[in-house]
Structures are given as C-alpha cells and as structure tokens.
Amino acid sequence: MAAFLLGAVLLIVQPQIVPSRPAINSNAETSSQSVQRELLKKTSQKNDFKENIHSNGSCQQLPQTIIIGVRKGGTRALLEMLSLHPDIAAAESEVHFFDWEDHYRNGLQWYINQMPFSYPHQITVEKTPAYFTSPKVPERVYNMNQSMRLLLILRDPSERVLSDYTQVFYNHLQKHKPYPSIEQFLIKDGELNVDYKAINRSLYYIHMQNWLKYFPLDHIHIVDGDKLIKDPFPEIEKVERFLKLSPQINASNFYFNKTKGFYCLRDSGRERCLHESKGRAHPQVDTQLLKKLQEYFHEPNKKFFELVGRTFDWH
C-alpha cells in the first residue's frame, strides 16, 4: 500500500519540464527487473500490474535497447542480424509506442505486453524507425529509462530518400493505385523541393540534436547502414561490444546471395533472407537531379559529422 501511495504522489508531483541536458549517471547499471518494477510503480495508476511469467522462467519485460531508426536505413536487417545472438530477444513487429498517441496512452503495461518472452540474462530489443524523427520520442524514452542504450542505423541521405520513395511507390503499386514519379516529389517550381518529407527525414543532424538533449552520445551507437549491406559482420561486432554482449555472432553466420544481391543469414544450419520487399531497385533519376540532391545534403552532413565526432562515406 505504501508503494502504491508513493507511486500516486510521484505521478501528481512529476515535473512537466525536462532539462535540456539531463544529468545521467552512465555507471549506474541496474538490473532490468528492478528498473521495470520501479517504472511500473511510478506510472501505474492502479496497483493491478500482472507480470506475464512463463512456466519456463521467461517473462515479458521493458526493452533495454531500442533501434530508433532511421526509416529505410536497414533497421530490419540490423534486428534480424542481432537476433542471431542467443542473449537477444527481439520484438517481431514495430511497436510505435512512443510516437503513436493512441499507443502511448495505453501505458507501460500495454508496452510490456508487446514484448517477447525473455530470460533474465537476455536483452529485450524493439525497433521502430519512426522514433528517430519524431520530436516527442526522446523525452518519452528518457522518462521511461535514462540508461537506455539506443541503436541508430544510417545510410547515405540521398540513397535513403530514394529508398523512402521506392517503398511508398511499391505500397501503392500493390494496391493498384497510381503514384507520381519521384521527379514530381523532388522538383517544385524548377528547384529541389526541400519540403518533401523524405528529404526532411535525411536531415540527420536536426533529429540527432533532439536525442542528444536527453541521452549522451555514448548511449547512442550509430551503425553504418551502407557498410552493413556490403560487409555486415564488422558492423555487428561493434553492436555486440556496444551492448556488452559476449562475441557469439561469427562471419560464418552471413553469406552473399547472388540471386538477391545482398547478404543473408545462416543460423544453426538454417538459411534465411530478408523479405522480398527489401533491396528493391531504386528508380532511375536524372543525373543532374541526383547531383542537386547530393549537393543539398553536403552542409547538413557536415553538421552531423561534427555533432557525432565521426564521418561517413556519403556523397
């Protein structure tokens, strides 16, 4: 009863304003179970939380790691590759808890119910690419867990724009609906249409600034999506180290599928590739238009490199 009353008081007096750069003790490593228990005390208005515990000792718990984006950066490939590790339990679907209001209003109990069953030694991971570009998400994740370790996978911004368009184009094609050419989106009044949403999503430094208001840079690991496509093993090794996982994923877990044109996975003798919707060919774009797009991203990319203290091999 005392814990319940304390939780109710905390809800009432919880401040609405979060400092622009909250102080985070990166050395405070708390077990996932105790973190989850405290969060539920603070956020549950009713003392009716039920832990979903399986007879084998596994249970559903809040994620300790989130793949926050970026859309069309390779988040599904990253999640599938990371799932090769025995200490990873991954949510199968994009949860959209922090960016969709109707989901967020359901509270942490609903969020936990979307998670896979995992053992105490495992890290639970969920991925929702829209988190990176959603303004409200960093603060919401911070309020849930200040020690959250975040994975962000990025590709060349120009290539990401083309992939973004390609996905929407094929979605319309499958529904037998017409969709404008990419030129109609990229060009407005004879100039590059910088209001095109796909271009905004590739302005990485703007969105990264929002995340760095709440999480220090050493809590955000940036995966090079272009390198992950060409040679996945070294990138996955870096992710293992970031998450403090024992090195369990090997080069033998990856093989190049010549038919599909990208790497597939091999796990305990079983081979599997990403869905056929992945790796689709981009539309042909006029060379001069593509050059305009690449030139537009030159300065934003430079700002991003300065922000994160590293460079990427982008145009």
C-alpha positions in Angstrom: 0.0 0.0 0.0 2.9 2.4 0.9 4.5 1.7 -2.5 1.2 2.4 -4.3 0.7 5.7 -2.4 4.2 6.7 -3.2 3.6 6.0 -6.9 0.4 8.1 -6.9 2.2 11.0 -5.3 5.1 10.8 -7.8 2.5 11.0 -10.6 1.0 14.2 -9.2 4.2 16.0 -8.5 6.1 14.8 -11.5 7.5 18.0 -13.2 6.4 18.7 -16.7 9.6 20.4 -17.9 12.6 18.3 -18.6 16.0 20.0 -18.6 17.6 20.4 -22.0 20.5 18.1 -21.0 19.5 15.9 -18.1 22.3 14.6 -15.9 22.8 10.9 -16.5 24.9 8.5 -14.4 26.2 6.1 -17.0 27.9 4.0 -14.4 24.6 3.2 -12.7 23.8 -0.3 -14.0 20.6 -1.6 -12.6 19.1 -5.0 -13.4 16.2 -4.9 -15.9 13.8 -6.4 -13.4 14.3 -3.7 -10.8 14.1 -0.9 -13.4 10.9 -2.4 -14.7 9.4 -2.6 -11.1 10.3 1.0 -10.3 8.9 2.3 -13.6 5.6 0.5 -13.0 5.3 1.9 -9.5 5.7 5.4 -10.9 3.5 5.1 -14.0 0.7 2.8 -13.0 -2.4 4.5 -11.6 -3.8 1.2 -10.4 -2.0 -1.4 -8.4 -3.1 -4.2 -10.8 0.0 -4.9 -12.8 0.4 -8.6 -13.6 3.8 -9.9 -14.7 3.4 -12.3 -17.6 5.7 -15.1 -16.4 6.0 -18.3 -18.4 6.4 -21.7 -16.7 9.9 -22.0 -18.1 11.0 -18.9 -16.2 10.9 -16.4 -19.0 8.8 -13.2 -18.8 7.9 -10.1 -20.8 9.9 -7.0 -19.8 10.6 -3.5 -20.9 13.3 -3.3 -23.6 16.8 -2.4 -22.5 17.7 -1.5 -26.1 15.7 0.3 -28.8 16.6 0.6 -32.5 15.3 4.1 -33.0 15.8 4.4 -36.8 16.3 5.6 -39.4 13.5 4.7 -41.8 14.9 2.8 -44.8 18.3 2.7 -43.1 18.4 -1.0 -42.6 16.6 -1.4 -39.3 15.0 -4.8 -40.2 18.4 -6.2 -41.4 20.0 -5.0 -38.2 17.4 -6.5 -36.0 17.5 -9.9 -37.8 21.3 -10.0 -37.6 21.3 -9.0 -34.0 18.8 -11.8 -33.3 21.4 -14.3 -34.2 22.8 -13.7 -30.7 21.4 -16.1 -28.1 21.2 -13.3 -25.5 18.9 -11.1 -27.6 15.1 -11.3 -27.5 13.6 -9.2 -30.3 10.0 -7.9 -30.7 8.9 -9.1 -34.1 6.8 -6.0 -35.1 7.3 -2.3 -35.0 5.6 -1.3 -31.7 5.2 2.5 -32.3 4.6 3.0 -28.6 6.4 6.4 -28.2 5.3 8.0 -31.4 1.6 7.0 -31.8 -0.6 8.8 -29.2 -3.2 6.0 -29.1 -0.5 3.5 -28.2 1.3 5.8 -25.7 -1.9 6.5 -23.8 -2.2 2.7 -23.1 0.7 3.0 -20.7 3.7 0.8 -19.9 1.6 -2.3 -19.2 0.5 -2.3 -22.8 4.1 -1.7 -24.0 5.4 -4.7 -22.0 2.6 -6.9 -23.4 4.1 -6.2 -26.9 7.5 -7.6 -25.9 8.7 -11.1 -26.5 9.2 -13.5 -23.6 12.8 -13.4 -22.5 15.1 -14.8 -19.8 16.7 -12.6 -17.1 20.1 -12.8 -18.9 18.7 -11.7 -22.2 18.4 -8.2 -23.6 15.0 -7.3 -25.0 15.1 -5.2 -28.2 12.4 -3.4 -30.1 12.7 -1.4 -33.3 10.5 1.4 -34.6 12.3 3.5 -37.3 9.9 6.4 -36.9 11.2 7.1 -33.4 14.3 8.9 -34.7 12.4 11.7 -36.5 9.5 12.1 -34.0 10.1 15.1 -31.8 8.3 13.8 -28.7 10.0 10.4 -28.6 13.4 11.2 -27.0 11.9 12.8 -23.9 9.4 9.9 -23.5 12.1 7.3 -23.8 14.2 9.2 -21.3 11.3 9.4 -18.8 10.9 5.6 -19.1 14.6 4.7 -18.8 17.5 7.2 -18.6 20.0 4.3 -19.0 18.5 3.1 -22.3 21.0 2.1 -24.9 20.0 3.2 -28.4 20.9 1.9 -31.8 20.7 4.2 -34.8 21.4 2.9 -38.3 22.0 5.5 -41.1 22.7 5.4 -44.8 23.8 7.9 -47.4 21.0 10.5 -47.1 20.4 10.7 -50.9 20.1 6.9 -51.1 17.8 6.9 -48.2 15.5 9.4 -49.9 15.3 7.1 -53.0 14.6 4.1 -50.8 11.9 6.0 -49.0 10.2 6.8 -52.3 10.6 3.3 -53.5 8.8 1.8 -50.5 5.8 4.1 -50.8 5.7 3.5 -54.6 5.5 -0.2 -54.2 2.9 0.0 -51.5 0.7 1.9 -53.9 1.5 -0.5 -56.8 0.4 -3.5 -54.7 -2.9 -1.8 -54.1 -3.2 -0.9 -57.8 -3.1 2.8 -57.0 -1.3 5.3 -59.2 1.7 7.2 -57.7 3.6 10.2 -59.0 7.2 9.8 -60.3 10.0 10.7 -58.0 10.8 13.8 -60.0 7.3 15.2 -59.2 8.3 15.0 -55.5 11.9 16.2 -55.8 11.2 19.2 -58.1 9.0 22.2 -57.3 8.9 25.3 -59.4 12.1 24.2 -61.1 14.0 23.8 -57.8 14.7 21.0 -55.4 11.6 20.5 -53.2 13.1 20.7 -49.7 9.7 20.4 -48.2 9.5 16.8 -49.4 9.1 14.7 -46.2 11.6 12.1 -47.4 14.3 14.8 -47.6 13.5 16.1 -44.1 14.0 12.6 -42.7 17.5 12.6 -44.1 18.5 15.7 -42.3 20.1 13.6 -39.6 21.7 16.4 -37.6 18.4 18.1 -36.8 16.9 14.9 -35.4 20.1 13.9 -33.6 20.2 17.2 -31.8 16.9 16.4 -30.2 18.1 13.0 -29.0 21.3 14.5 -27.6 19.2 16.8 -25.3 18.3 13.6 -23.3 20.9 11.0 -24.0 24.7 11.3 -24.1 26.5 10.3 -27.3 27.9 7.2 -25.6 24.4 5.8 -25.2 23.7 6.0 -28.9 25.6 3.6 -31.2 25.4 4.6 -34.9 25.5 1.7 -37.3 26.8 2.4 -40.8 24.0 1.1 -42.9 25.9 1.2 -46.2 28.7 -0.9 -44.7 26.2 -3.3 -43.1 24.9 -4.0 -46.6 28.4 -4.6 -48.1 30.0 -6.4 -45.2 27.7 -7.0 -42.2 30.0 -8.9 -39.8 32.3 -6.0 -38.7 29.3 -3.7 -38.0 27.5 -6.4 -36.0 30.7 -6.9 -34.0 30.6 -3.3 -33.0 27.0 -3.6 -31.9 27.9 -6.6 -29.7 30.6 -4.6 -28.0 28.2 -1.6 -27.5 25.6 -3.8 -25.9 28.3 -5.6 -23.8 27.4 -8.9 -25.3 29.7 -11.9 -25.5 31.0 -12.3 -29.1 28.7 -15.0 -30.4 27.9 -13.9 -33.9 30.5 -15.0 -36.5 31.4 -14.3 -40.1 30.0 -17.8 -41.0 26.5 -16.5 -40.0 26.5 -14.4 -43.2 26.6 -15.5 -46.8 26.1 -13.5 -50.0 23.1 -14.5 -52.1 23.9 -13.7 -55.7 20.3 -14.0 -56.8 19.0 -11.4 -54.3 22.2 -9.3 -54.4 22.6 -9.0 -50.7 23.7 -10.9 -47.6 21.5 -13.5 -46.0 21.8 -15.2 -42.6 22.8 -18.7 -41.6 21.9 -19.9 -38.1 22.4 -23.4 -36.8 22.4 -24.7 -40.4 19.2 -22.9 -41.3 19.5 -20.2 -44.0 17.1 -17.3 -44.3 17.0 -14.0 -46.2 15.1 -10.8 -45.6 11.7 -10.3 -47.1 11.5 -9.8 -50.9 10.4 -6.2 -50.2 14.0 -5.5 -49.0 16.6 -4.5 -51.5 14.3 -3.3 -54.3 15.9 -1.4 -57.2 15.6 2.4 -56.9 14.0 4.4 -59.6 16.2 5.9 -62.3 16.9 9.6 -61.5 18.3 12.2 -63.8 22.0 12.6 -63.2 21.7 16.4 -62.7 18.8 16.0 -60.3 20.7 13.4 -58.3 23.6 15.7 -58.1 21.4 18.5 -56.8 20.1 16.2 -54.1 23.6 15.2 -53.1 24.8 18.9 -53.0 21.9 19.8 -50.9 22.9 17.3 -48.2 26.6 18.4 -48.2 26.2 21.0 -45.4 23.7 19.1 -43.3 26.0 16.0 -43.5 29.0 18.2 -42.4 27.0 19.4 -39.3 26.1 15.8 -38.5 29.7 14.7 -38.7 30.7 17.5 -36.3 27.9 16.6 -33.9 28.7 12.9 -33.6 32.5 13.2 -34.0 32.9 10.8 -36.9 32.5 10.8 -40.7 30.7 8.5 -43.1 31.4 7.8 -46.8 28.4 9.6 -48.2 28.3 11.7 -51.4 
